[in-house]
Amino acid sequence: MNVSSIPASACAASAIAYPTVFGAEILNLSANLVLNYSSEVSDQYYFNNPSISVRNIDYCNVTVTYTHPGQNDTINVETWLPMKDWNGRLQATGGGGYVAGRFFLSYTAMAGALGNGYVATTTDGELIKEFYGRPAEYSYFTGCSQGGRQGMMLAQRYPEAYDGIAAAAPAFNWARLFPALAWPQVMMELTGQFPQKCELDAVTAGAIATCDPQDGVTDGIISDPAACSFDPFSMVGRIINCDNEASTISNAAAAIANLTWTGPRKANGDFLYYGSPAGLGEAWLKFMVKKDPNWNYSKITSVGEYARLFQASAQEFDSIFGTFDTDLSAFRDAGGKMITYHGTADGLILRQGTNEYYDRATEQTPNIKDFFRYFEVPGLAHCAGGVGGQPTATFQALVDWVEKGVAPDTLPINFKDTNGTQYERILCPYPEKAQLVSADLDVTKAESYKCGL
């Protein structure tokens, strides 16, 4: 049910009662009327949604500032409330990186939500009833990466907060992920071998050339990385072009590629976590684990020492950032629905972590697809980009599931390969994958594929 219009006088701090936040002290509430707001919102930043042109929207920007006494914190909650044509729904948006609230990504997503008729907020919707005289009919949360982690945390710890959650590429196991991001650089420091970027790019290209055709379609995408058994050492000795000069792929390049793919290990070879080439782990180890701004990778003298830092991170921060509680029964019992996707070419947050979480959650709740579905996205990089397209219909599929009871058996996706050929595909609920029905069919059309194991 839409709300047609709200008088401008309602957008005033004096007209809005302070909300109540358990254990917190409200420091300030401001309300500012914004007129004729317009913005071009790209799907590259409005995750789970298509691009949208936002035009001439009037809204009330209400910002609440509060603190938890004794904790030396200041928290700002910003909510954008449409002055007319509110669709009766709330869309809360997640953050990115280390930022959980207000910054470029969340503001972009809030603009997109506003353009689609939602109340947009970085946290919750207590102000809605105060402003419109009635609560939201449906409340949703959407985000990717850090925002995906927030969505998963909400489902685990606050199962009644939202009717639907779109949590893409969630940063599971934060306290293990960041030490894992350091692994390739640590091993280069320990071995004293630093392969050229062109060598590693060539090894990657070799893997794609070997495993791309396995799904019956050569499109530059490895659809099932787990089934790719490419050996990087098979590339050693090959002559490649590096900055217009001939060079040879070294054994060191193959070794670094291999240990990146297989992930960090203890000195005895025991698995620690999944591998990533991102190289973003030094700051975490420096400031969060070692708590020494002068520390760097060169201070690590053995794999055993790296493993101890890894374990120290997990021990100190798992309970805060872990987000790996696989018991979603309370979210299920509250009637919540959740959709997650993760790109197979995500070089920052590892899709294997999402696979592991979903596998464990399925063991605990065998009927998990009744309320939670996960889609692997072949070729997608971190949240957006890559070569495999972006599932921009995710959020609408979530709305249809929550409000109409229509569960997403597939998600549509489209992309262009490196030759400019346009493809339409389907994404399938994990662990199923899109399979070509017949080699005689048009491989660029979605109807040529079906879901299967």
N, C-alpha and C positions, 0 to 999 in steps of 0.2 A: 504494500500500500504506500503510494507516494505521498509526500507532504508537499503541497503546492507552493506555499510561500510563508516565510517568517519575517516579521517586521524588523527593520534595521535597529530599532531600539532594544531588541533582544540581545544584540551583540555588544554588550557592555559588561564590564567586570561587576558592576553594582547589581546587575540583573541575574547573575549566576552565583549560586551558592557554592561555597568551597566543598569539594568532594571529600570523602573520608577515605583515608588510606591506613590500613592497620599497621600500627607501630611506627607511623610517620607523622611529621609535623609539617603542615602546609605553610610555606613561606610566602607565596605570592600567587595570584591568579590575574592574568591579563587577557583582555578580549579586544581584538582589532578586526574591523570590517575591511575585507579586501574586495574590490570591485573590478569587474571585467578582466579577471585573471585568464591568461592564455598561455599555453605551453605545448611544444612538440615533445611527446613522450615516446621514446624508442623502446621497442621490445628488448633491446640489448641491456636495458636497465630496469624495465618494468617486468621482472621475471614472472613467468607463468601466464603472461597476458600478451596480446598483440599490441602493436604500436597504436597510439591514439593521438589525435589532434584535439587538445583541450581549448575551447573557445568561450570567452566572455562569461566566465563563471563568477558569481558573487558568493563569497563564503566568509564565515566567521572563524578567525584563527584564535583559538583559546589555548593559552599556555599556562600550565600549572607547574609551579616549582615547589619541591618539598625536600625534606631531609629526614634521615633516621637519626634521632638524637644520640649523640655519643659516637657516631660512626664517621664523622667528618666528611659527609657526602652531600652533594647537591644534585638533584635529579630533575630534569625538565621533561614534561609530557606535553607534546603538541598535538592538538586535534583540529582538523579542518571540517567545519560543519556547513554544508550547502544551505544557502538562504532560500532556495526554491528547488523543487523537483528532486528532493531526497528520495531515494528508492526504498527507504526503510531498512537498510542494511549497513553494517559496519565492516570496513576492511582495514585491519591493522597490518602494518608493513614492518618487515624485519630489517636488520642492519647489514653490515658487511665488514670483513676484516675484524679488527678489534672493537669496532663501533657497533653498539647495539641499538642506538636510537637515531638522533637527528644528524644527518649529513646528506651528501649529494644523492646517494642511492635511495635512501628512505624518502627524501623529498620528491625525487622523481616518481617513485611508486605512489606516493600520496597524491601527486598531481594526476596520475593515471586513474587512481581510484575515484578521485573527485570528478574527473571527466566522465566516469561511468555511473555517476549518481550516488556514490557511497559517501558516508562519513569516513574520513581518512584519519588515521592516528598512528603514532609510533608506539603506543602501549595499549591502553584499554579504553572502554567506552562508557564510563560512568556518567560523563557529561551529557550523553544523548538524551536521557529521560528528562534531565533538568532543562535542556534547551528546547526540545520538541514536545515535551509533555507526555512522551511515551518511549519505551525502550525500543531498541532495534529488534526487528523480527528475526533476523539472522545475523550472526557475528562470524567473521572469517579472519584468518591470519594467512599472510602470504610472504614468502621470502626465499632467498637462496644463499648458500654458503653459511655465513654467520646467521643470516635470516632463516636458513633451513635448520640450523642447530637450535635457534630459538623456537621454531615451530615444533621440533621434536621434543624439546624440553617442556613446552606447554602441554603437549599431549601426555607426557610422562608425569609431570608434577601438578599441573592445573587442568585436569581432564574435562572440567565443566566450563572452562572459560570461553571456548569457541565451538561453534557447530561444525566448522570445517577448517582444515589446515592444509595449505599447499606448501610443503617443506622441501625445496629442491636442493640437491647437492649438499646435504647437511654435513656440517663439520663435526662429525662424531669423534669421540675419543681425542678431544683437543689436546689433552696433556700428553698423549702418545704421538699424535699427528705431528706436532711441531718438532719434537726431537727427530722424528723420522724424516722430516724435510731437510734435516742437516746431513743425513747419511752420505750422499754422494760426495759432498764437499769435504766431509771428515775423512773419507777414504782417500780422496785425492791428496789431502794434506799428509795422511799417514804414509802413503806410498810414494809421495813426491812426484806423482805423474798427473799432468793436467792436459788431457786430450783437447784438441782444437774443436770448436763448435761444429765446424764443417764435417769432422769425422763422425761425431755423434748424430748429426743430421743425416749423414749417409747411411749409418747403421739403422736409424729409424726408417728411412726410405726403403732399405732392404727388407725390413720386417713387413712393411705395408705391401710391397710388391709380392712377397711370399704368401701372405695370409689374406690379402684382400679378396682373391677369387674364391675363397673357401665357401662363401655363401651363394655362389653361382652368379654373382654380379661383380664386375670390375668397375668400381666407382670411387676408388681412393679411400675406402673405409674398411677397417677391420671390424666386422659386425660382432664377432665373438672373440675378444682378446684371450679369454681363458683357453680357447681351443687352438691358439696360435703357438706352435712349438718352435718358432724361429730361433736359430742359434746365432747370436751376434758374432761369435768367433769365426763363423764361416766367411765373414767379411774382411778378416785380417789380411793385409797385403794388397787389397784392391786399390787401384790408383783412382783418385777422385780429384775434382777441381776445388781448390780452396783459394778464394779470392784471386781467381784467374791464374793460379799457379798449381802445377801438379803436386799432389801429395799422396801419401799412402796411409790407409787406415791401420792404426797401430793396435797391438795387443792390449795396450792400456785402455784405448777407446772401447774395445769390445768388453773388457773387464768392468769398466765403469758403467757402461750401458747395462750389462748383465746384473750387476749388484743393485743398480737403480730399480730394475724391473722386479727383482726378487725380494727387495726390501731389506731393512736393517736386521742384523743378527748379533747374537752374543759371540764371544770368542770361540765357544764350542759349537757354533753353527745354529743354535736354537733361534727360532723365529721371534722377532720383536714386534714388527708392524709392517705395513705395506709400503712399497717404495714410491718415491716421487722425485722428479727432477727439479722441483721448484726452487730449492735452495734458500728457503726463508726461515731456517731454524736457528741461525746464530743469535739473533736478538732474543728469542725465547730463552735459550740456554744462558745467555749472558745476563739478562736482567731478571728473569723469573726463577731460574734454577740456581745459577752460581751467584746471582745478586752482586755482580762485579762488573762495572762498566768497562774495565780494562781487559776483560777476558775475551779471547777469540779462539777460533778453531785450532790454531797452532799450539794451544795449551794442552790439547788432547794428545796423549802419547801412545795410546793403544786402543784396540777395539773393546777391551774389557773396561777401560775408563769411560768410553762412550756409552757402553751398556749401563754402567752405574749412573751416569747422568740421565739416561733414558728412564731408568727405574725411579730415580729421585723425582723426576717430573711427574710421573704417574702417581707416586705415593702422595705428593703434596697437592696435586691439582685435580686428580680424577673426580673427587667428590664434588668439586665446584663446577668444572667444565665438562665432565665426562659425557653426559647425555646418552648413556648407553643402557638405561633400564629397559629391558625388553618386555616387561609386564605392562601391556596396554589395556588390560581388562577394564580398568576404571574409565578410560576414554571410550572404549566400546560400550560399556554399560550406560554412559552418559549420552549415547546416541551420536557421538562424534564420527566424522569421516575425514580421512586423510589421504592425500596423494603425494607421492615423492617421485622425483626423477633424478637420474644422475648420468652424466655423459661418460662414455667409455674412454674418451680422449681427455678427460679432466686431468691435467698435470699438477693440480694443486691439492684438491681434496679427493682422496682416492675412492673410486667407486667400490672397491673391494670392501671398504669399511661399511658402506651402505648395504652391500650384499650380505655381509656377515650379520649385521643388525637384523635385517629382514629374515634371514634364515633362522636366527635364534628366536626372534619374536614369533615366527611361524611354529616352531617347535613348542613354544609355550602356549600359543593360541592358534590351534590348527585352522579355525575358521576365519583367519585374519583378513582374507580377501573380502569378507562381508563389510569391513569398515576401513581397511587400509590397503592401498595398492601402490606398488612400486614399479617404475618403468625405467629400464636401461635405455639410453639414447646413443646409438652407434655414432661415433665421430664427433659428438658434441664436446667442446672444451668446458672450461669452468663456468657454469651457469649460462654462458652464451658463447658464440664464436665456434671455431673449429670448422669441420667440413661436413657435418651431418645434420645440420638444421636444429632448430630450437622448438620445443613443444609449447607453442604460445596458446594452445587451447586448454591448458591444464586447469587454470582457475575456473573457467566456465564449466568444464567437466565436473569440477568439485561442486559448484553451485547446483548443477543439475542432479548430482548425486544426493546432496543434502536436501534439496527442496522438492525434487520430483521422484527420488528413489531410483534414478537411472545410474547404475554403476558403470564406470568406464571400462568396457571390455578391450578397447584399444584407444590410443590417442593418435590424431593425425599429425603428420609432419611433412615438410617439404624443404628441399634444398637444391642447390646447383653444384655439380661436381667441378673439378678443376678445368674441364673443357667447356663449361657453361651449360651442360645438359641439365634440364629441370627434372627433378624426381619428386614423386609423391609416394610416401610410405606410411606404414602403420607402426606404432610402438605397441608392444605387447606386455601384459603384466608379468613381471619377473616371477618365476625363472623362464617363462616362455620367451621365444624370440620370433621375429618376423621371418618367415620362410617363403622362398619363391615357389609358387605352386607348380610351375612348369617353365622350362627354359624357352618354350615356344611363345610365351606371353610377353607383353610389353613390360620390361623391367622398370620403366619409369612411372608406372601407374600403381596406385595403392591396391586396386582390386586384384593385382597379380600376386599378392602376398596373403599368407594366413599365419595365425599364431600356432606355435608348436614347440615341443621340447627337443 
